[in-house]
Amino acid sequence: MPELFIAMVKEEWRVHSTMFGSISFALFPILIFWIAFMGSFLLPLMRQALPAGELSLVLHANYLMLGFMVGAFGLLGAEVMNRRFGQASLLTYSARSLPLSERFIFANFVIKDTLYYFVLWVFPLALGFLLASPFIGVPVTLPLLLSLTLTLSFLSGLCAVFFLSSVYSRSKPALAAILVVIAGAGGALALLTGQNPARYFPPLMLFTTFSWENLVLSCLAIAVLFCISIWLFTPETSDATKHYPDMLTPLARKLSFFPTPPLAAKDLIDMYRSGGMVGQTLFSFAIPLVVIWFFLSLLNGYLPSYGVLLEFAIVTGVIASTMYTWITMFDTYGAYACLPVSVRTLIKSKIASFSVLQLIPAVFVALAALLSGQVLYLVPAVVLCLSISFYSLGITIWLTGLSPSVLVYNVKVMATYLVLIGIVLIILSAVAFAAPFAALAAVILLLPAAFFARLGFAKWEAREQPGF
Amino acid sequence: MTAPAISAAGLTKVYGYLVAVNHVTLSVEKGALFGLLGPNGSGKSTMIKMLTGQIRPTGGTATVLGLDVQQDPIGVRERVGIIPEQETPPSFLSAAEYLQFVGAIRKIPDIKERAAWWFDFLDFADKKDVLCKDLSRGTRQKLMFAQAFIHKPELALIDEPLINFDPIMQHVVKDYLTAYVKAGNTIFLSTHILEVAEEICSGFAILHKGNILHTGTVSDLKTEHRHLDDFFLALVQRDRNA
């Protein structure tokens, strides 16, 4: 039934183009292409510091993470869309009104996401690399192989999230058991082979050593995850009669030190009841960061002993800043439009909620420092992580106001964000590698963070908010 | 003579090429139950959004309870009650929590007692602990009605307040609105249900394609032995043909 598939692709395009404007959104893959094309010319320089193989590891990790994130959004999409557009509905959630099984729709959804994000992210990157390859002495087959393995990485992330969430919907203890088994298997592999288990990520093995066996293994891993997800998939059934005790009043009382306790309490309740507190932390934070840790630890031989920890703290800081989207994705300003609440008040309240959530990355980085035997650098790592997170938050507020998940695909916003973040990350990485305790100076980033946030207050207070 | 509850002069809203509201000038006296009538897409909701500071007008000025809407939108929203076109209570709060939330924002000390009264009055106490996302549209509308009046505002701007209610609840709400106005308060009601307007409104304006076609009172129409729906249809049809 190709009609459903075609309609889903059209729908995906219209969702994005409605949010960002057709031209602006159409420019997004061109931006990716351009970054890939220009970035390829830096490869000869990078190779002097890092073997090309290690670079490919980071690239595959990024696409695996992209798969995680797209999958997580797909699972929360209906609620996000409803908050963003009012009475919005996606085809994925239309099984009740169409003579189609939920499993069939889910399968179409996965295939649509694969194709759509291939065109959006993978193809432009591979094409940029392909067109640059004759000038940098790279065989033409390499970009082609890369496009295949990056697609497989993306799909692995996507299917892994679907698999884990399907297990989660059936049994939470089973999910915990699976995660323990995965962690145990990774540890055992590392002990047995003496190598980082990330090297055994099938698409990466395929890229490193192309063979039909590796290709079959990569595809099989994805297919198995996909089939089990569909098999375990349970259509969401909402129990309309479920009753909830009042959490708002006691929570607002506990948060009385916040600028607007009821707003902060509402944010936390939103996250808790939507499953976001566990789901987002697991799928958009913990799992991607564990994957990144594995990949970064491959760089141990090329960085100073504390380098991986500090680089991890930097990456964690950037990812931690996306927690702002967690607390803004479930509501629009429209929900507050009939109350005496200004945009400035609302953003300030989100910053307060964001600050509470920063406990998660702080603990995460501290654990990484302890587990990696780098406890000496725990404080610089945590300071680095939180400073970057708040700096990125300031920029995010300035650029996107209360709609970070919507405006991220706007080319101008994305480019400005990348430049402002990129410069700081490069400088901080250099400083941290040269003298790890100098990373404590990152705390100075709180000043530009406050500056950008203030700019954001004025900018978004003056603009008409979406959602009315 | 007291200042009007609502006063708009040349109020205009343009979206790209679409003129949603075109130089509307009107005045609503205190103690009136004023109906803004018009077909779908005529600009009624846009008017309410501008009058409550939810969106900024492209041109013109408006004052509500003596406050300039553009200068002090939060001040306006502190003093009025609003029922928006779409019922959008936060998904993951229960109905009771939402009214607690509104009470906390509006600093209502006896919010629990007031919320309990509204749950009883609108007959949805059995749903007070259900999440807003799981409520039926009618119950969500009840909740939005309660949040608009829970702080006892002297003016309420309400957009299609009866559209999701069953006939019994419509009756209850119409009685409430009539009594509310008799107590000296003001209501600015937008609707395309003309029977409701004819039954409860004192003054009205007919809006079509962003333009005010007519302002008047229901009693004047009755004096002329005319029905509001005939009058409305003739006026809109004439404007369409013009």
Interface residues (C-beta under 8 A of the other chain):
Chain A: E79 N82 R83 G86 Q87 S238 D239 A240 T241 K242 H243 Y244 P245 D246 M247 L248 T249 A252 T260 P261 P262 L263 K266 I269 D270 Y272 R273 S274 F330 D331 G334 A335 A337 C338 L339 P340 V341 S342 E464 F468
Chain B: K49 T52 Q54 I55 R56 P73 I74 G75 R77 E78 G81 I82 I83 P84 Q86 T88 P89 P90 S91 F92 L93 S94 A96 E97 Q100 F101 V102 A104 I105 R106 D129 V130 L131 K133 D134 L135 M144 Q147 A148
